[in-house]
Amino acid sequence: MSAVLDPPPIPRLAPEWQDWLAGNVVRGCTDADMLSVMRDNGFQEHYARVAISVVRSMTERVQQQAPQMLSGYKADPIRLPAHSTVRAGDREIGIGFTLADPNVALIQDLLTEQECEKLISLSAGKVTRSSVVDRATGGDQISAVRTSAGTHFERGENAIVARIEQRIAALTGLPIENGEPLQILYYKPGNEYLAHHDYFDPTDPGSAEVMRAGGQRIATFVIYLNNVTEGGETRFPELSLDVKPRRGSALYFEYLNAAGELDARCLHAGVPVVQGEKWIATKWLRQGAYQR
Ligand SMILES: O=C(O)CCC(=O)C(=O)O
């Protein structure tokens, strides 16, 4: 008698393709046109048809319930100062580059080497498997989407954390209270964070719960605490942008404008670390005061 085997798992459609399909649905493309491009890119006919139908129905639902998610986002002027060297609280820092729409910037030397080392040594014994927001409930869940380990520091928990919060407030003009606790993340070789948005999708049932304190997220700082030998870049597939971790520097990006529109182009990923390890500190900023 032959054994009954489980059918092989259906591969997940890559986020870049999900976004490509959603964008084409919004632009009014036909299923036949999208199918033809997917076939040319090696997708099997049946798989491509199902993918198109699923993304079409989800996109049309978003169009009805939260049209701002799919509207032509226009970035407000960036919150960061325009000069290449600026005073941020107690420290002089440099702006390496800025992109205007969407607003993205690289900030040099936001932290000193000693501050990076200290944050790593304070966190090293405390990290546990990272979680993601459960989109259905707003609770936390472990997911293969994010395989790092992490811990966090409450606002003002120690002198370094308080200094970082002051620098971020000075740079952005946002009150310290709008910041979520500083997350510290640790990636071993092979660990990654698949492409995702930091904002809460207004069509997710769990989003109302996570937005109760502080409202929507508006911007992110990813602060690199060490240099990674190979891999570990922060990747924006929609912008063809890879940012390499460099100790003390910080990546900044905004995704909510004054009209309340969210920018899906801020899709980003922490690509797998290949060699070495990666430590980062992440600060998410909200519309209003955040209190858990
Ligand atoms: O690991 C990275 O480079 C990005 C981290 C990230 O996307 C996040 O914490 O939201």
The ligand as an SDF file (V2000), in Angstrom:
LIG
                    3D

 10  9  0  0  0  0  0  0  0  0999 V2000
   16.2120   44.8350    9.8280 O   0  0  0  0  0  0  0  0  0  0  0  0
   16.0370   45.8360    9.1610 C   0  0  0  0  0  0  0  0  0  0  0  0
   16.9590   46.3290    8.4920 O   0  0  0  0  0  0  0  0  0  0  0  0
   14.6940   46.4800    9.0950 C   0  0  0  0  0  0  0  0  0  0  0  0
   13.9140   46.3360   10.3520 C   0  0  0  0  0  0  0  0  0  0  0  0
   12.4820   46.6450   10.1580 C   0  0  0  0  0  0  0  0  0  0  0  0
   11.9960   46.6640    9.0590 O   0  0  0  0  0  0  0  0  0  0  0  0
   11.6080   46.9500   11.2810 C   0  0  0  0  0  0  0  0  0  0  0  0
   12.0120   46.7580   12.4320 O   0  0  0  0  0  0  0  0  0  0  0  0
   10.4620   47.3880   11.0150 O   0  0  0  0  0  0  0  0  0  0  0  0
  1  2  2  0
  2  3  1  0
  2  4  1  0
  4  5  1  0
  5  6  1  0
  6  7  2  0
  6  8  1  0
  8  9  2  0
  8 10  1  0
M  END
$$$$
